[in-house]
Amino acid sequence: MINELSRRRFLSQAGIGVSAAWVSAHWPEMVSAATHAHQAAQSGAAYKFEFFTPAEAVEIDALSARIIPTDDTPGAREAGVLYFIDRALVTFGSGDQQKYRDGLVELQSAVPAKFPGVEKFSALAPEQQDELLHTIETNQTEKAPRRRRLNSGQTFLEALRVATISGFLIDPEADLGNRGGVGWKLIGREPAHSFQPPFGYYDKDYPGWQPAPKMADKG
Amino acid sequence: MKVEQPKYKTSDEVDFVIIGSGAAGGILAKELSTNGFRVVVLEQGPYLTEADYTHNEIKVLGEDLLTNHPKLQPTTFRKTPQDKAKQQRALVYGRSVGGTSVHFTANFWRFHEIDFIERGKVGAIPGANLVDWPIRYADLEPYYTKVEWEIGVSGLAGASPFDPPRSKPYPMPPLPVKSSGVIFERAAQKLGWNPFPAPMAILSQPRPGRSACMNCGFCLSFGCEVGAKSSSLVAAIRVAEKTGRCEIRPDSYVHRIETDARGRAIGAAYFNKDKNTHLQKAKAVIVCANGAETPRLLLMSANAQFPNGLANNSSGVVGKNLMLNSGAISLGVFEHPLNDYKGFAVSRILHDFYELDAQKVGFCGGGGLDARFDATPIGFALNSLPPDTPKWGSAFKKTLAQNYTRTMEVFSHATSLAREDNSFSLDPDLKDAWGLPALRMTYKDHPDDLKVAKWLNDRALELLDAAGATKKWSYPIVEQEFAVHLLGTCRMGADPKTSVINSDHRTHDVKNLFLCDGSSFVTSGRGQPTMTIEALAFRAADRITALAKSGEISA
């Protein structure tokens, strides 16, 4: 059963699954990771990664760009998700370091297996990257019932997906957020904290509450 | 915003020590201090105020700014008493001054007559411990009215043909309608149902020291920075503090109620912020720690006189008969933007199915439907997209971008039948950060609870169809393993053998020990317990005041 609060507390709930600790266990440092992504974005100097090697960073960047691609609107790349994840893996997400290291190695070995002659995921064309990810997804994940909880036992790719979405949609206020607020712009969330009705299309011309026509009969 | 308070010494025998500052504790503090008594409120969480609240998802949802912390206070869960419990987060409750009333949705439904007399009406239900309350709706009606006027509830009296009788209208009009509310209302009326403006404990008009709702949208799970949400902090505790007789003592984690040789409570032992233990002496103890922590505290207070836990000698039901409220959620996507992230959670509800004919539907129970949206952005992306949406890639992104402003939910809130096996108890192995036994939850829904959830959810799907949703789906209806509403674990009753407190909220076994919170419930209601917790608290305050003034408590 889904409970009123638990489902909204998806992140705390994720703590039930060991690997979902990625987002849930150490949120405070997530703030720091997001701030880090901002700073990385703002500084013109070459970025010094804290967890990833430069080569790994290229792969993570390519992967997260397939999760939330850049098309006619900004994606994970423009939101600085890579830097967010790099910071996370030396702070609150450090428990996932091995998962990332192993996952990257496994992924790289899958590349030439499917596309002989190509060594790196990042060297594939986007369509090929998607094709490979679909293959891995089909092999690895079972269709779990969709509930308002994250499933435990996340794979590397599932952990990366949660991290990418978090880095993309995190509250941009007070320097915490997705770079330039691109995530919230995409979903259409205005950053203001006070609104006046009408809020949306359907309450625009609302004439005021009237009892249901049948009400009189029902007594 | 904090008001000067008296500082009592722990050795001062105050009139009442109240454990917990939430929906019930806050109101009892206000009423008893107003009535001239000296009161100390011990709250395990910090004293946070409007200035400390934030819209930051990370701090609130991730760091448990306002709620119990799974690392400091780990819990375990099992389905039946035969199972070995596994460590998992089993419940959430408010853990700051004001308790859960700080971050709740603020849906404020009164119970109806049926909630007090359902057993008498439908008879015994196999596998359920369904009994009637020792009080009736009419006994609580004046106190429901008191809650609405003193705490601040927005709503429209007479709007629902299913409403129980009321002595006064609401003190202020309903909150504005949201797009989800308009969609819900039109579709429900098309189906011949009776939607109406949701009664909410959120101000539609300002009150002294409190703003009307600004429609910020960070409502459920968040504290209100403008005092519009009627938490017990802004609506009751501030009044208590002004009497000059009430001390709110935060960061005070009560772990034991001490008794004397006569078997009477002498005070509450608690850890302060530095984990030093103190004993606050009092003439009487009132536990308002919620439906999980209240029974836990009684069980932890076991001694030679009360080997099964305090106030548990006669009945042995402390912690048992837990009810969580059944329910279901369906989501719908619409053509145009609702922007339902603005505002508050709920603007329209319906009670057509509050009382179902058990003979006709084949189960005992009923419930209400509400129209809402309350997902935070990351949560929405992870959990609120249609199940056939790709999990990543441009199609995922497109659906996310399209749906966030166009999605709403129909939430079915329903009954839970009490079962003696469903309980909060002390975990035999796991300890919290203070070395105290962790809470262990045992829970398996009665089959009727799942049936009522399914039945109501079918109505919710009909409604979304009638509303013209371009897409609709539901979360699976499965047995609950996580508790938000914590009800029934120290139930009220006339018979000391089957209940823990009498209708004055006095424990049958300890004369100067009172319990008032969700644990007092005999039935679950239809999913919105806080209004009734507060009405019970106002009523308990009257009963306890009368007993104290007649010298009956100390006699």
Interface residues (C-beta under 8 A of the other chain):
Chain A: M1 I2 N3 E4 L5 S6 R7 R8 R9 F10 L11 S12 Q13 G15 I16 V23 S24 W27 P28 M30 V31 R66 I67 I68 P69 D71 T73 G75 D130 L133 E137 P145 R146 R147 R148 R149 L150 R161 V162 T164 I165 S166 F168 L169 I170 D171 E173 A174 L176 G183 W184 L186 I187 G188 R189 E190 H193 S194 F195 Q196 P197 P198 F199 G200 Y201 Y202 D203 Y206 W209 P211 A212 P213 K214 M215 K218 G219
Chain B: H55 N56 E57 I58 K59 L61 G62 E63 D64 P70 Q88 R89 V92 T105 L156 A159 P161 P174 P176 V177 K178 S179 S180 G181 V182 I183 E185 A188 Q189 G192 W193 N194 P195 F196 P197 M214 N215 C216 G217 F218 L220 S221 L324 S326 G327 A328 I329 F334 H336 P337 L338 N339 D340 Y341 K342 G343 D374 A375 T376 P377 I378 G379 F380 A381 L382 N383 P387 K391 W392 G393 S394 F396 K397 L400 A401 Y404 T405 F411 D445 L450 A453 Y475 P476 I477 V478 E479 Q480 E481 F482 A483 V484 H485
